Amino acid sequence: MKIIILISLFQIVLIPVHALQISSTKITANSEGYAINGVVLKSNTELEKQPAIIFLVGSGGTSSHTTDYRNFVNYYFEEVLLDKGFAIVYFDKRGVESSEGVWYNTTFEQRALDAKNIALEVSGLDFIDENQIYLVGHSQGGWIAQIAVATWPDIFAGAISMAGPTYGVRKQIIDEYHSRYMCNDNMSDEAALRKATRNVNRDLFFISFLGWTGNWKQLRIIRDFEAEEYIRSITKPFLFMFAENDELVNPEWAIEDLVHIFPDGLPPFFETFTAEGQNHGFRVAPACYRGNWSELEYSEATRTIITEWLISQLE
C-alpha cells in the first residue's frame, strides 16, 4: 500500500493514502505525582463524539506501543478501528519511554489507576464520547483491564482482555513452566505440573532475598495478586480472549477458573473466545512453536472478533 507523510501540529504520522485525515493529540495525566504520557489517534469522521479504546501493554520494561507492540496495535487496532470512528489511546507505563516513575515498583492496582487517570484526560477532549471509553489489555494488561473496569465502572464502558489470565500471578508462572516442560522436555501433563509447581515455589522464596530491581523486583511486588476478586466485581461488558497455543496462559485453565468463579454460569455481559491455532501474541502458530515470532502472521479472524465486539457495544 502506498504511504504518504502527514505533518500534524503534534508529530509526523505515517498513514495510508485512503485515510488522509489522521491526527494525533498528546496527553499527560498526573497519577500519584507521576506524569504519565500518552497519545490519542483519531481519523476524520462524521461523528461529533468518538468512542475511545485505551490499550494496556503487557509486562516488562520495554513494553510500549512504539516498540514491542508496534505491529500488534497497527494490525489489530489502527488498520481497522480508526476508519470506523474509534479513537485509539496509548500511554506508557511508569518509567517507560517518557512517563515518570519506575515500572518495576508499580503494583497492578497502580497500573489500573494510571489507566483511570489517562481515561479522565481523554474524556475531557472535545471529540471523545466520555460514556464510550473502553480498555483493551494484552497479557499482563488483561489483568489491569479487569481491575480497572471492576473498580471504576462509571469511567469504563467495557473491556477486552487478550491473553490475560483469569487466575493469579503464582498460577500463571506455574502455567508458563508447565508449558515449557511439556514442549521442551516432552513431559507428561502431570509430571510437568509437579516440576513447575516445585520450581515456582523455589523462585518465589528466593525473590524475597534477591528481588531488588527489574523483573525480579516486579515479581516480588505482584506475586500475591489474585484475579478472582476483580473478575467477580465486573459489571460491564467484558470479552475474555484466549489463544489455543498460548504457552503463557492456558485457555483451558483460564476458562476453568471463570467457571469456578461463576459456578451458576457466566454473567450475561461476559463473552469468551479462544483463537484457534494462535499463540500468546495472537499470531498464527502451531503448539510449541520455537521459530521467529516476527515471521508469523496475525489473524484476520481474531481481528474481526475484536472489531465486531467493539462495534456491537455502540448499538
C-alpha positions, 0 to 999 in steps of 0.5 A, spaced: 500 500 500 502 506 498 504 511 504 504 518 504 507 523 510 502 527 514 505 533 518 500 534 524 501 540 529 503 534 534 508 529 530 509 526 523 504 520 522 505 515 517 498 513 514 495 510 508 493 514 502 485 512 503 485 515 510 488 522 509 485 525 515 489 522 521 491 526 527 494 525 533 493 529 540 498 528 546 496 527 553 499 527 560 495 525 566 498 526 573 497 519 577 500 519 584 505 525 582 507 521 576 506 524 569 504 519 565 504 520 557 500 518 552 497 519 545 490 519 542 489 517 534 483 519 531 481 519 523 476 524 520 469 522 521 462 524 521 461 523 528 461 529 533 463 524 539 468 518 538 468 512 542 475 511 545 479 504 546 485 505 551 490 499 550 494 496 556 501 493 554 503 487 557 509 486 562 516 488 562 520 494 561 520 495 554 513 494 553 510 500 549 506 501 543 512 504 539 516 498 540 514 491 542 507 492 540 508 496 534 505 491 529 500 488 534 496 495 535 497 497 527 494 490 525 489 489 530 487 496 532 489 502 527 488 498 520 481 497 522 478 501 528 480 508 526 476 508 519 470 506 523 470 512 528 474 509 534 479 513 537 485 509 539 489 511 546 496 509 548 500 511 554 506 508 557 507 505 563 511 508 569 518 509 567 517 507 560 519 511 554 517 518 557 512 517 563 515 518 570 516 513 575 519 506 575 515 500 572 518 495 576 515 498 583 508 499 580 503 494 583 497 492 578 492 496 582 497 502 580 497 500 573 489 500 573 489 507 576 494 510 571 489 507 566 483 511 570 487 517 570 489 517 562 481 515 561 479 522 565 484 526 560 481 523 554 474 524 556 475 531 557 477 532 549 472 535 545 471 529 540 471 523 545 464 520 547 466 520 555 460 514 556 464 510 550 471 509 553 473 502 553 480 498 555 483 493 551 489 489 555 494 484 552 497 479 557 499 482 563 494 488 561 488 483 561 489 483 568 489 491 569 483 491 564 479 487 569 481 491 575 480 497 572 473 496 569 471 492 576 473 498 580 471 504 576 465 502 572 462 509 571 469 511 567 469 504 563 464 502 558 467 495 557 473 491 556 477 486 552 482 482 555 487 478 550 491 473 553 490 475 560 489 470 565 483 469 569 487 466 575 493 469 579 500 471 578 503 464 582 498 460 577 500 463 571 508 462 572 506 455 574 502 455 567 508 458 563 513 452 566 508 447 565 508 449 558 515 449 557 516 442 560 511 439 556 514 442 549 521 442 551 522 436 555 516 432 552 513 431 559 507 428 561 501 433 563 502 431 570 509 430 571 510 437 568 505 440 573 509 437 579 516 440 576 513 447 575 509 447 581 516 445 585 520 450 581 515 456 582 515 455 589 523 455 589 523 462 585 518 465 589 522 464 596 528 466 593 525 473 590 524 475 597 532 475 598 534 477 591 528 481 588 531 488 588 530 491 581 527 489 574 523 483 573 525 480 579 523 486 583 516 486 579 515 479 581 516 480 588 511 486 588 505 482 584 506 475 586 500 475 591 495 478 586 489 474 585 484 475 579 478 472 582 476 478 586 476 483 580 473 478 575 467 477 580 466 485 581 465 486 573 459 489 571 460 491 564 461 488 558 467 484 558 470 479 552 475 474 555 480 472 549 484 466 549 489 463 544 489 455 543 497 455 543 498 460 548 504 457 552 503 463 557 496 462 559 492 456 558 485 457 555 483 451 558 485 453 565 483 460 564 476 458 562 476 453 568 477 458 573 471 463 570 467 457 571 469 456 578 468 463 579 461 463 576 459 456 578 451 458 576 454 460 569 457 466 566 454 473 567 450 475 561 455 481 559 461 476 559 463 473 552 469 468 551 473 466 545 479 462 544 483 463 537 484 457 534 491 455 532 494 462 535 499 463 540 500 468 546 501 474 541 495 472 537 499 470 531 498 464 527 502 458 530 502 451 531 503 448 539 510 449 541 512 453 536 520 455 537 521 459 530 521 467 529 515 470 532 516 476 527 515 471 521 508 469 523 502 472 521 496 475 525 489 473 524 484 476 520 479 472 524 481 474 531 481 481 528 474 481 526 472 478 533 475 484 536 472 489 531 465 486 531 465 486 539 467 493 539 462 495 534 456 491 537 457 495 544 455 502 540 448 499 538 
